[in-house]
Amino acid sequence: MLFTSLIFIVCYLPIVLVLYYTVLRKHRKLQNFFLLIASLGFYAWGEPKFVFLLMLSIAVNWIFGLAVDRHRENKEWAKGIIFTMVAFNLSILYIFKYLMFTISNINRFWGTDFTVSKIVLPIGISFFTFHAISYVIDIFRGKAEVQKNLFHVGLYIVFFPQLVAGPILRYSVIADQIMGRKETFEGFSQGVCRFLMGFGKKILLANNFALIADTAFSLHSSELSVSFAWLGAIAYTLQIYFDFSGYSDMAIGLGKMFGFHFPENFNYPYISKSTSEFWRRWHISLGSWFRDYVYIPLGGSRVESNGRMIFNLFVVWSLTGLWHGASWTFICWGLLYFASISLEKVTNFEKLGNSQVGAAIAKHVYTMLLVIFGWVLFRATTIASAVSYLKTMLFLNGAQFLDGNTLVYFAENQLFLAMGILFSMPISKVFSSWYEEKMNSGSPILTAAKLILYPTTLLFLFFIAMSYIVKGSYNPFIYFNF
């Protein structure tokens, strides 16, 4: 089920909210159990057979958590349990996500003819697997208390706002909220506004950018002009940002409607002046997960040599690429960031020319070029098609500079492109701060305007977005594939 589907907006969410705040209003345990069942139903709507896999993950990792807590004083036993837990979770992830990729590559490179039935990838398996792993490890590290209630562990792993595309939550972040959260009218209102904002990002911006990107990346290199290749790459750069940050906004908003507070997942990544900074701002929950559970345990940057640090980065970014999908394009995309971030750390790049405007601009241009080239690799279906596309962008394919596609698609989408660039920058945050300051000035007229203007604008955009959905516009979230 999609957050942007009619069944979710018209049926699922209203029914869940009404039951949560009426019949179950004074019963926290029943509310939690209801949210667990509703979340399993949300997942089963699109993946009915895989809901049993999800329930297995909940039950087994709950047992692992109890076992680690019981044997925490015996380090050898506890480490053995952690190893078994990681092996169990990664084995499931490997079978569903990487087994076919492994066999196809063995056949290609070794000339064998192994066959395996087509394996369907369960939606969100990378997300709920990482939730489960972090839960047990945090108990082992003493950063989270063991949860003896199976249903509470289940709610943490499968709560529907973040089940299929994050953000990747730590159990310690919401442990106290499971029983101790407080629902308020103000929080609910903020949640609704945040959901509507994300809804608008996805339907009005990301989906329109997808029309440009899909066309550009579907063309053969002989049909692709330099200008349209750039337009397609920029469109995809905007699409993936508004698609995923829009989903995160909706997830955070939905959480607030039920009294939960999730951490932010994006912080204007396209203003970065280094690729290291970009990854501190993009998909924050994934970056911090790999930092805390892979990079730091390997030694992080606090190692005796640059060689060891580079090795640690290689492991992290190889895994980051693989996490996004079983494809050489994702692996090479991860290695691109490995090379860039390694070079930045060795040269102390982030501290170079910080006081000089020209240096800051140059660093930003370098970062955005690398990010855009990276998204081309990320979007392409094969390495060969990515290389061909990049060659066209760099005038190396002998393609014409301008064509009719560029003129038509730019003319039809110039407003969306301008809004996309504008709202990917902090200027929108500056305007929001100015708006809040003015509206909180104490003037009764401005206070009334604040209470009416902002939600009215969001509702207006919501109805426009709904018209797209009613017309049959369908474009699933990009990160559902991971």
N, C-alpha and C positions, 0 to 999 in steps of 0.2 A: 504494500500500500504506500502510495506517495503522499507527502504532505500537500502536494499541489493537485491531488486528484479530487474530483467531486465527491466521491464516496467518503473520503477523509473529512473534507470541510463541511459537507452537508449532513453526514450521518455519524461517522465514528467519533469525531472530536466533540460535537454537541452532546451526544449521548453519554460519553465518558465524563464530561464536565458536569452535566446535570446530575448524574447518579453520585458522583464524587462529592458534590456540594449540597445534596439534599438527603437522600436515603442514608448515606454513609458519613454525613458531616461530623458527627461526634464520636466516630469510632476509628481511631488511627490504624489499629491493626487490620480492621476490615478494609479501610482505604488502601493500605499497602497491598493486601492480598488482591483486592480488586484491580489495582494498577498492574500487578504482576500478571493476572489472567488477561487483562485487556492488552498488555504488551505482547504476550504470547499470541493472542488473537490477531494483533496487528501484524506480527511476523508471519503467522500462518496464512493470512490472506493472500500473500504472494508466494510463500514458500511452505505449503502445508506439510510436505514430507520431511522438510528440514527442521521443523519445530522440535522434533524428537532429538535431533542432534544438539539443538540448543539446550534442551532440558537435560540431556546427558552431560553437557559441558558444565551446567550449573551444579548438578548433583556431585559430579566427580571432583570439581574444584572446591566445593564446600567441604568434602571429605578431606581433600589435601590440606585445606586451611586448618581444620581441626587437628589433623595429624602433625602438622608443623608446629602448631601452638603447644601441643602436648609434649613434643620432643625438642622444644626450642633450646633447652639447656644442654642437650646432647648434640653438639655441633655436627658430628659425623652423621647421625641419624637424620637430623634436620636437612643437611645438605643433600643426603640421598633422596629424601622426599622431594626437595626442590628440583633435583635433577629429573626424577621420575615425572613430576608435574609438568615441567617444561617439555620433556620428551613426549608426553601424552598430548599436550595441546598443540605442539608443533607438528606432531605426526598427523593429526587430523587436518591441520592447515595444509600440510604438504600433500596429503592424498588428494584433497579436493582442489587445491590451487596449483600445485607444481608437478604432480606425477605425470600428467600428459605432456607437459613441457619437457620434462626430463627424458621421457621415452622417445619423444620426437627428435630430440637432439642426439640421443644415443644412436638412433637409427640413421640420422643424417651423417654423423661423423664417423661411425664405425661400420656403416653399411649393413646393419642388422635389420630385421623385419619384425620387431616386437610389436604387438598390437594390444590395445586396451580400449575398452568401451568408453564412449564419450562421457566424461564426468562433468555434471552441471555444478557450477560454483554457487554455493549458498550465499545469498546477499548478506553483506556485512560481516563475513566470517573473520576477516582480519581485525575488525574492531572488537567484536565480542571475545575473540581469543586473547587479544592484548589486555582487555579488562580483566579477564580471569587470571592471567599470568601475574599481572601487577598486584592483584588482591592477595594471592598467596605469598608472593615475595615480600610485600610490605608487612605481612604478619611475621615472617621470618626475621625481617630487619627491625621489628619493634615499632614500625611507623603506623601500624593500624592494629586495632584490637580484633581478635577473632570474632566472627559472627556465628553464634550457635544456631541461629534461626535460619533454616534453609531458604525460607521464602524471602528473607531480607537480602541474602546473597543473590537470589534470583532477580529481585527487583533491581539491585545494583547493576547486574549484567545486562538485563533485557529491557529496562525502562525505555519505552518506545521513542521518546524524543531523540535519544542518542544511540539507539540500537544499531542502525544500519549504516550510519555515516558519521558517527562521532558527534561532538568532540570525545576524545579518549579520556575518560574520567578515572581518577584514582579513588579507591574506596575510602581513603581517609578524608577526601574532600566532602563526600556526602554521607558518611557513616552516621554522623549526628543528625543529619537532616531526615533520615529515614523515619525516625520516631519523633524528633524534636523540631521539625520545620514548623514555620508559622505562615499560614496563608493570610494575606491582607488584601483589601480592595486595591490599595496602591500598587502592590506587587503584581496582582492579577492584571491591572490596567497596563502596567509597564510590560508585562509579558505579552499581552495582546498587541500592543504597539510594536514590540520587537518582532513578533511573528509576522505582522503585516509588512514590516520593513523588509524582512527576508523574503517574504512571498513576492513582493514587488521586484526585488533584485533578481530573483530567479525567472519570473515570467516575463517581465517587461524588458530586462536588460540581457541576462544570460541567454535566454532563448532566442532573442533577436540577433545577438552576436553569433550564436550557433549557426544561423542561416548562412552567414558569410563564411565562417570557418569551414563548415561542412562542404560548401561548394568549392572553396579553394583547395582543400585537401583531397577532394575527390577527382580533381582534374589531372590528366596526364601532364607530364612536364612539358610536352610539346604544345599544350593548350594554355599553359600558365604564364602570364606576364610577370615581370619583376614587381610592378606596382601592386598587382592583385595578390601575389605571394606575400608581400609585406602586409597588405590589408588583411589577408586571411590570418596571418600569424598574430597581428595585433588584436584582431577580433577574438581569436582563441585565448590570447593572454587575458583579455577582459572577460571572456565567457567563463573560464575556469575559476577566476577570482569571484565573480558575482554568483556563480553557481554554488561554489562551496561555501563562501562566506554567507551567502543567502541561506543555505541549509543550516549553517551554524547559528545564524540569527534566529531562525525558526525553532531550532532545538532549544536554544537558551530561553526564548520566549515561552515555549510550551512548558519548559521546566518551571519557570516563574509562575505560570498559571496554577501549578500544583504546589507551589511553595518551595521548590528546589532552586538552588542557585549554582549554575554551572560556570566554570572559568571561561574567559574569552579565548577564542581560537585564532583570531586575526587581528593585526594591528598595523594596517596600512602598509603592507609589504612592498608596494611599488614605489615607495619613497626611499628605499634602502640605498646606501652608498657602498655596499659590499654584499657578496653572496652570503657571507656569514650573518650579516644583519638581516638579510632577506629571510633566512631560515629561523631567525629569532622572532620574526613577525608573521611568517606563513605557517599555517597548520601547527600552531604553537603546541598543542597537546601531543602531536606525533613527535615533533622534535624533542620535546622534554622527555617523552617516554624513552626514546633511543638514547638520549643523554644519560638518564638515570639508571637504565637497566642494561645498557650495553657499553656506552662510551666510558663512563666513570668506572665501572667495574674492571674494564680493561686497563685503566690507568689514566684515561683522559689526556689532558695536556700536561699534567704534572708528572712527567716521565723524564728519564735521564737524557734522552736523545730525541732529536727531531725525527729520526727514523722510526722510533717506537710510536711517536705521536701520529706520524703519517700512516703507520700500519693500523692504529686504532681508528683513524678516520676512514681508512679503506674498508674496514669491516663494517662500520656504521653505515657508510653510504652505499656499499654493495647491498646490505640488508634493506636499506631504505628504498633503493630502486626495486629490489625483488618484492618488497611489501606491496608496492603499487601494482604489481602484476607479473605473471609468468611470461615475460617477453624480453628479447634482447634490447628492445628500444627502452624499456624501463631500466634495465641494468645499465645500459650506456648513459642514460639520463642521470642515474645515481652517480656513476663514475665521473661524469662531467662536473658535478658539484664536489665530488671528492677532490678532483684535481684543482679546482678553483679555490676551495676553502683551504686545502693544504698549502697552496702557494700563498694565500693571504696570511695564514698563520706564521709561516716561515719568514715572510718579508715584513711582518707586523703592519700589513697593509691598512688596517682600519685606523691607525694613528697617523698615517701619512697625510700631510697637508690639511689637517682638520681646520686650521684657522684661515685657510685660503679659499675664497669663493670659487675660483677657477678650478682648483683641485677637487672641491666637493662636487661641482657640476660634472667634471670628467669622470669621477668615481661613480656617480649616479648613472651616467650614460653607459659606462662599461658594465655596470650591474644589470641594467635593464636589457642591454643587448644580449648578455649571456642568458638572462632569464627567458627572453623571447626565443632565442635559439634553442634553449632547453625545452620550452613548450612545444616547439616544432618536433623535436625528437620524441617528446612525450605523446603527442597527438598522432604521429605517423604510425602506420600499421607495420612497417618493416624498416630496418636500418637503411636499405637501398632507397626507399621512397623518401625517408627523412633527408638523406644526403642529397638526393636530386632536388628536393624542395629548397634546401639551404643553398645549393648551388645557384638556383634561380634567383633567390633573394640577393645573392652576392654577385650577380651579373656574370656567372660562370657557365651558364647553360645556353648562351646565345639567344635568350628569349627577348622579345620586344619589351620595351619599358612600360608602355601604357596600352590598355585595351578596353573594349566595351564593358567587360565585367567590372573593372575598377570604377568606371564612371557611373554605371547603373547602381551597383551596390553601395557605393559611397553616397550617391545622391539620395538613395532611399533610406539610408541609415545614418546620415551625418548627425542628426539630433541625438540618436542613441549613442553614437560613438563619443560625441562631446560630453554627454551626461555620464557615460561610463568612465571616461578619463577624469572628469571633475569629481565624481563620487568615489573614485579609488584613491583620492588624495585627501589629506587632512583638512582641506578647505571646508569640507562638509562638517568636520568636527569643530572648526573655528566658528562657522556659522551657527552651529548648535549651541556652542558656549555663549556666543553673543545673544542668541535668541533666548536662552535661559536667563541670562543676566537682565535683559530688558523685561522679560515676562515676570521676573521675580522682584521687580523694582518696587512693588507695593501698590502700584496703580490698580484700582479695581477693574478698569477697562482692559488693561493689559493682562491681568490675571484671568479674566473671563475669556479673553482671546486665546490665551494659552490652553485653557481647558477645552476650547472648542476648535480652534484652528488646526492644531497639530493632529488630533485624532480624525478630524473631518478630512484633512488632506490625505491621510493614510487610507481612510475608508474609500475615498474617491479613487485612489490608485488601486485599491483592492478590487473595486468593481470593474475597473478597466481590465485588470489582470484576469478577473473571472470571465470576462467576455472572450479572452483568448482561449481559456480552458473549455468553455462551452462550445466554441467553434471547432474544438477537437485538436487543438495544439498539444502535442505530446513530445516532451523531451526530458527523459529521466535524468536525475542528478548524476554527474560524472563519477562521483566517488562511490556510487552504489556498486560500481564494478570492482571495488577493492575490499 
